[in-house]
Amino acid sequence: MKIHILSLEQLKPNLWAGGSTYQYYLYPADSSYAEKDFLFRISSATIEQSPSVFTQFQGYTRYLSMLDNALDVTINGVAQHFEKQQIFLFDSNDTVVSTSLGTDFNWMVHKSINQHHLEITKQSQQSNSPFILLFALEAVEITIQEQIYSLEKSSCIVIENPEKTTLRLKFDNPLIFMTLTI
């Protein structure tokens, strides 16, 4: 089992058409965001222009949640509204235009991966998934198999669990909890 702890302060911003993006994790490690040959990617972006057109990616499912504001978007011409920290799930090839400003959390998963799950929760979890990912919505202590990890707001833990060991994860503050089987 490998545990990666990634904080926002460690990340270098990259520009996109509507603001800046911060890539937390790209898998596999030798893949490329620009080449669009990755299996999954965790990132956070600022939306600094209104309207902003989201970047399209053929072949990916995308989870997005605004971290600090509500989100107003049109998806393929249909207006939708999402509250702060509500999950917005869409096909990354859809035409999505945002009229909201703020900071989002973004998880892109290649459509060849059938088993993936994302939820916002503050209930402790148990999982034997090969990948377990946690994104802190606020400062939080997470206990993984009796080992305590402290995360600052907007930090991420990626657990690579190829042995599929059942892991107990305890926490009290809300976070984004993701599992993935490749």
N, C-alpha and C positions, 0 to 999 in steps of 0.2 A: 504494500500500500504506500502511495506517495501522496503527500499533502502539500499543496502550493497555496501560500497566502499572498494575496496581491492587493496592495492599497492604491488608491487613486494617485497619491503623491509620487508613486514609482513610475507612473505611466506618462508617456510622451503624447501630447495631443497631435492629431492629424486633422486637417481641414476637410470638410465636405461642403456641398453647395449651401447648406443652411446654418453652419456653425462649426463646432469642433467635435471630434470623436476620440474616445479613449478605449483602446483595445486591451481588455484584461487577459483574455486567453483565446488562443486559436489552436484547433486540433485537426489533424496532426501537426506536430511542431514544424515539420518541413513543408507545410502547405503555405499558401499565400492568399491574403485577402484580395489583392489586385487580380490574381489569376482565377479567383473564385473556385479553388479546388480543395477547400477545407470541408470538414464534416460538421463542425460546429464552432461558433464564435460567441464570446461574451464581450459586450462593450457597453459604454455609456456615451451619450452624445448630448451636446447642447443644441437647442433649436433657437437660433438667434434672429431668424428672418421669418416674416410672415407675408405671404404664404411661403412654405418650404415644400419642395417635392422630395419625397423619400427615395433613396437609391434603390433601384430594382435589382433583384438577383434571381435569375431563372433557376428553379430547382430547389428552393429553400422555403421552409416554414419559418415564420418569424413571430416571436413573442416580444411585445413592447409594453412598458409600463412607465408612465410619467412619475417622476420621483418628487416633484415639487408643485405641480399644477395639474389642472384638468387638461384633457386633450380633445381638441375639436379637429376632426379630419374629414375629408371626403375620400371614400374608397371606391374607385372605379365610378366616380360621379355621384355616389350616395353619401350624404352627410351623416356622421356618427359622432357621439359624444362619449368620452370615457372619463370617469372621475380620477382624481389623484390616486395612484397605486392600484388602479384597476387594470387587469390584464387585457391587452388587445392582441388577439391572435389573427394573423393574416398570411396569405400567400405572398412571398416577397417579390413576386412578379406583378402583383396588383399595382395600379396607379394610386398612390397615397399622397395626398396634399394636406399638410398641417397648417392651420391658422393660429395655433397656440405657440407660445414661447415657453422655454423651460429646459429641464434636464430629464433625459429618459434613461431607462435600462433597456437593453436590447439583447436578445438571444436568438441567433440564427442557427437552424438545424437543417442539414441536408435531407431532402425527401427520401433518400435511400435508407434513412434511419427510421424504423417504425416505432420504436419504444422510447418515447421521451415524455416528460411530464414537468410542468411548472406550476407552482402555486405560491401565494403569499400566505404565510402561516406564522403563528407563534407557538404552535404545539410541537413538542418534541417528536422526532421521527425515528424510524428504523428502516434501513434499506440495505439491500445486497447488490445494488446496481453497480456496474463497472465504473460509472462516473456519477459522483454526487457533487453538486455545486450549490454553494450558499452565497447569497449577496446580502450584505447588511444594509437595511433601510435606516438603521440608527445604530449607535454603539451597542455591542452585544457580546456576551461571553457564550461560547459554544463548547460543550463538552463532547468529545468524540472518543468513545471507548475509555472514559475516565481521564483523558488528557484535556486540559482547559486551554482554549485559544481565545484571545481577546481580539475583537475586530472593531475598528473604527467605522463610522458611517461611510458608506460607499466603498467598503472593502469586500473582497471576495475570497472564498476558500474553494479550491478545486481538489477533490479527492479522487485519485485514480485507484480503483479497487479491482484490478484484473482477476483476483482470486475469488471475487464475489462474496467476500466475508460479510456477514450481517453486522452492520455497524449501528450502534445506538448514538443518536445525536440529540443532545439536550440543550435547550435555549428557552428564554422567556420573552425576549423582544421579537417583534415581527421581522421576518426576513423573506427573501425570495429563495425558495427551495426547488431545486431542479434535479432530476435524475435522467439518465440516458444509458441505453444499452446499444453498443456498437457490435 
